[in-house]
Structures are given as structure tokens and as C-alpha cells.
Amino acid sequence: MSGLVFPGSQAERAFARVLEGTETLVLSKATLDEVLGILTRKFSRESEALSQTAVLITEMGELVKPT
């Protein structure tokens, strides 16, 4: 989340590399759920917006199942 909130941060640079295609975003369902939960609590996002965000994040990266 900090990559989206704090310009110039290391997280923002990492997120930019994902958008540029030089890095791959790898996340689990649990991580995606946590991000969506934060968006809900901190930014009062509606369910439709959260659904679209989940699809966007999943399409940007690779969803994995930790073992």
C-alpha cells in the first residue's frame, strides 16, 4: 500500500518496475485479501471498486499458493 501512498518510496519504485514489466508481482490470495481489507478500512472503497481492484492486481501479477 505504501507504494501507492508515499511518492518516492522504495515501494513506489518497486510498483513502477511491475508496471514497466521489468519485475513480476507475485502475491497470494491471503495477500490480495489483506490489500483489499486495507482499502476497505482506510479508504471506504465500495464492493464494486474493490472487485475491480482485485481483478486489476491479479492481472498485473501472478497469483500463487504458498506451500
C-alpha positions as a printed NumPy array, in Angstrom:
array([[  0.   ,   0.   ,   0.   ],
       [  2.831,   2.394,   0.763],
       [  3.89 ,   2.277,  -2.893],
       [  0.592,   3.856,  -3.809],
       [  0.534,   6.357,  -0.956],
       [  4.108,   7.626,  -0.493],
       [  5.672,   9.105,  -3.651],
       [  9.38 ,   8.419,  -3.997],
       [  9.35 ,   5.48 ,  -1.596],
       [ 11.124,   2.197,  -2.258],
       [  7.692,   0.562,  -2.513],
       [  6.658,   3.059,  -5.196],
       [  9.792,   2.269,  -7.204],
       [  9.073,  -1.454,  -6.933],
       [  5.494,  -0.898,  -8.055],
       [  6.738,   1.178, -11.01 ],
       [  9.004,  -1.699, -12.088],
       [  5.991,  -4.014, -12.062],
       [  4.077,  -1.561, -14.245],
       [  7.076,  -1.26 , -16.597],
       [  7.274,  -5.045, -16.86 ],
       [ 10.815,  -5.317, -15.502],
       [  9.622,  -7.062, -12.313],
       [  6.815,  -9.522, -11.63 ],
       [  4.261,  -9.003,  -8.893],
       [  3.834, -12.292,  -7.035],
       [  1.069, -12.495,  -4.462],
       [ -1.094, -15.   ,  -2.65 ],
       [ -4.83 , -14.924,  -2.087],
       [ -4.12 , -14.003,   1.539],
       [ -2.03 , -11.005,   0.448],
       [ -4.692,  -9.889,  -2.01 ],
       [ -7.35 , -10.2  ,   0.713],
       [ -5.203,  -8.102,   3.06 ],
       [ -4.762,  -5.352,   0.459],
       [ -8.492,  -5.273,  -0.235],
       [ -9.208,  -5.186,   3.51 ],
       [ -6.918,  -2.188,   3.939],
       [ -8.581,  -0.4  ,   1.04 ],
       [-11.967,  -1.068,   2.627],
       [-10.964,   0.154,   6.101],
       [ -8.786,   3.116,   5.226],
       [-10.379,   4.395,   2.047],
       [-14.019,   3.266,   2.359],
       [-13.996,   1.599,  -1.045],
       [-17.269,   0.154,  -2.36 ],
       [-17.567,  -3.535,  -3.179],
       [-17.666,  -2.93 ,  -6.965],
       [-14.497,  -0.839,  -6.828],
       [-12.812,  -3.493,  -4.662],
       [-13.802,  -6.202,  -7.112],
       [-12.311,  -4.228,  -9.999],
       [ -9.17 ,  -3.583,  -7.967],
       [ -8.798,  -7.297,  -7.2  ],
       [ -9.062,  -8.154, -10.888],
       [ -6.555,  -5.443, -11.836],
       [ -3.996,  -6.511,  -9.23 ],
       [ -4.387, -10.17 , -10.174],
       [ -3.926,  -9.376, -13.879],
       [ -0.808,  -7.316, -13.118],
       [  0.883, -10.148, -11.316],
       [  0.99 , -13.826, -10.651],
       [ -1.272, -15.382,  -8.035],
       [  0.479, -18.217,  -6.219],
       [ -0.393, -20.724,  -3.493],
       [  2.268, -20.753,  -0.764],
       [  3.335, -24.191,   0.385]])
